[in-house]
Amino acid sequence: MPVDFSGTWNLISNDNFEGYMTALGIDFATRKIAKMLKPQKVIKQDGDSFSIHTTSTFRDYKLQFKIGEEFEEDNKGLDNRKCKSLVTWDDDKLICVQAGEKKNRGWTHWLEGDDLHLELRCENQVCKQVFKRA
Ligand code: VLP
């Protein structure tokens, strides 16, 4: 049985989100707003099918995927760049590679105790987010 990420999760820490957003080319004004946000994630996991809905008072982003099936990701409302994305398991971690214009782009989710962890990567920047169950 793999781990179950399902649930509603609230952001409690967000290290180097600024660096990550800058690497993605997010403009100054948007970065100022975005870094004040406390996004919530609603994750639904059904076998190898996932939906991850990241919501905030400013913008929402919804992602749906199946493990091992590459898909087109539009990043609408984020940096709006299209990627070919692929999510796989690495032990109990979910690893996403977002192949496209930006080098080294992707993210990793894992559970640690009662917390949901997320590492967001773009070029030479790493953002580390931690969420607690709502
Ligand atoms: C863009 C970069 C902030 C900042 C401007 C808008 C949506 C893993 C994965 C599933 C992500 C989140 C990416 C956040 C990038 C912000 C709007 C913030 C709320 O999550 O859970 O998509 O990639």
Boltz pocket constraint, residues with backbone or C-beta under 6 A from the ligand:
constraints:
  - pocket:
      binder: B
      contacts: [[A, 21], [A, 24], [A, 26], [A, 30], [A, 34], [A, 37], [A, 39], [A, 41], [A, 52], [A, 54], [A, 55], [A, 56], [A, 58], [A, 59], [A, 60], [A, 61], [A, 62], [A, 63], [A, 77], [A, 78], [A, 79], [A, 107], [A, 118], [A, 120]]
      max_distance: 6.0
